Amino acid sequence: MSKSMIKDAAIEWEDLGGGVHRKVMAYNDDIMLVKVAFKSGGVGALHHHPHIQVSYVESGVFKLKIGEEVSILHAGDAFLVSKNIIHGAECLESGVLIDVFNPCREDFIKN
């Protein structure tokens, strides 16, 4: 999927359950961009992965836990997760996170 121009309307939302939906926007072997939409009360369960993740809060309000740190983030805020650090999110007000992973999250790619 290493396209140079990506149209949001051409990509379907994937229902992850529990009020969470995902769109894999673009990727190559080195990097991946993903939109994750949460309804209020939606949860990104605590997890870890061998990827570096940086995320931007496009809209909404989220309670984030990264390692032992907990914070409330609003639209315009961002967060960084190092490799293999346990992290998760709870959506307090419906919104969207824009996630970037390095390297690509192969587990998100449907063949």
TIPATI-182211 format. One record per residue (C-alpha): z, y, x. Coordinates in steps of 0.2 Angstrom, whole numbers, plus 5000, padded with zeros to 4 digits. Layout:
BEGIN
<up Z | north Y | east X> $
...
! end
This chain:
BEGIN
<up 5000 | north 5000 | east 5000> $
<up 4997 | north 5012 | east 5014> $
<up 4988 | north 5025 | east 5004> $
<up 4988 | north 5043 | east 5009> $
<up 4989 | north 5051 | east 4991> $
<up 5000 | north 5043 | east 4978> $
<up 5000 | north 5048 | east 4959> $
<up 5017 | north 5045 | east 4951> $
<up 5009 | north 5042 | east 4934> $
<up 4999 | north 5027 | east 4941> $
<up 5015 | north 5018 | east 4946> $
<up 5025 | north 5008 | east 4933> $
<up 5044 | north 5009 | east 4932> $
<up 5053 | north 4992 | east 4936> $
<up 5068 | north 4989 | east 4925> $
<up 5083 | north 4983 | east 4936> $
<up 5094 | north 4982 | east 4921> $
<up 5110 | north 4991 | east 4917> $
<up 5101 | north 5008 | east 4915> $
<up 5093 | north 5008 | east 4932> $
<up 5074 | north 5009 | east 4935> $
<up 5064 | north 5009 | east 4951> $
<up 5047 | north 5015 | east 4957> $
<up 5041 | north 5010 | east 4974> $
<up 5030 | north 5025 | east 4978> $
<up 5023 | north 5022 | east 4996> $
<up 5026 | north 5011 | east 5011> $
<up 5020 | north 5004 | east 5027> $
<up 5028 | north 4993 | east 5040> $
<up 5039 | north 5007 | east 5046> $
<up 5045 | north 5017 | east 5031> $
<up 5046 | north 5016 | east 5012> $
<up 5049 | north 5029 | east 4998> $
<up 5057 | north 5024 | east 4982> $
<up 5062 | north 5033 | east 4966> $
<up 5077 | north 5026 | east 4957> $
<up 5081 | north 5033 | east 4939> $
<up 5099 | north 5030 | east 4932> $
<up 5105 | north 5033 | east 4915> $
<up 5123 | north 5039 | east 4914> $
<up 5134 | north 5025 | east 4918> $
<up 5121 | north 5016 | east 4928> $
<up 5127 | north 5008 | east 4944> $
<up 5119 | north 5004 | east 4961> $
<up 5132 | north 4990 | east 4965> $
<up 5140 | north 4990 | east 4982> $
<up 5128 | north 4981 | east 4995> $
<up 5122 | north 4983 | east 5013> $
<up 5105 | north 4980 | east 5021> $
<up 5098 | north 4981 | east 5039> $
<up 5088 | north 4997 | east 5035> $
<up 5092 | north 5015 | east 5038> $
<up 5092 | north 5024 | east 5022> $
<up 5092 | north 5043 | east 5018> $
<up 5092 | north 5048 | east 5000> $
<up 5090 | north 5064 | east 4991> $
<up 5098 | north 5068 | east 4974> $
<up 5083 | north 5075 | east 4964> $
<up 5093 | north 5077 | east 4948> $
<up 5109 | north 5071 | east 4940> $
<up 5127 | north 5068 | east 4947> $
<up 5132 | north 5053 | east 4957> $
<up 5148 | north 5046 | east 4964> $
<up 5143 | north 5038 | east 4981> $
<up 5153 | north 5026 | east 4992> $
<up 5147 | north 5024 | east 5009> $
<up 5159 | north 5014 | east 5020> $
<up 5176 | north 5021 | east 5016> $
<up 5170 | north 5038 | east 5011> $
<up 5168 | north 5043 | east 4993> $
<up 5160 | north 5059 | east 4986> $
<up 5152 | north 5067 | east 4971> $
<up 5134 | north 5072 | east 4974> $
<up 5123 | north 5084 | east 4963> $
<up 5105 | north 5088 | east 4962> $
<up 5099 | north 5095 | east 4979> $
<up 5112 | north 5085 | east 4989> $
<up 5108 | north 5070 | east 5001> $
<up 5116 | north 5056 | east 5010> $
<up 5112 | north 5045 | east 5025> $
<up 5117 | north 5026 | east 5026> $
<up 5116 | north 5018 | east 5043> $
<up 5111 | north 5000 | east 5045> $
<up 5123 | north 4987 | east 5037> $
<up 5135 | north 4999 | east 5030> $
<up 5142 | north 4994 | east 5013> $
<up 5137 | north 5008 | east 5000> $
<up 5134 | north 5010 | east 4981> $
<up 5132 | north 5023 | east 4968> $
<up 5138 | north 5026 | east 4950> $
<up 5128 | north 5038 | east 4940> $
<up 5140 | north 5051 | east 4931> $
<up 5125 | north 5061 | east 4923> $
<up 5108 | north 5054 | east 4921> $
<up 5097 | north 5057 | east 4936> $
<up 5085 | north 5052 | east 4950> $
<up 5088 | north 5047 | east 4968> $
<up 5073 | north 5048 | east 4980> $
<up 5077 | north 5034 | east 4994> $
<up 5068 | north 5033 | east 5011> $
<up 5070 | north 5017 | east 5021> $
<up 5066 | north 5012 | east 5039> $
<up 5059 | north 5000 | east 5041> $
<up 5051 | north 4995 | east 5024> $
<up 5061 | north 4986 | east 5012> $
<up 5050 | north 4970 | east 5011> $
<up 5062 | north 4963 | east 4997> $
<up 5056 | north 4977 | east 4985> $
<up 5037 | north 4973 | east 4987> $
<up 5029 | north 4962 | east 4974> $
<up 5015 | north 4952 | east 4979> $
! end
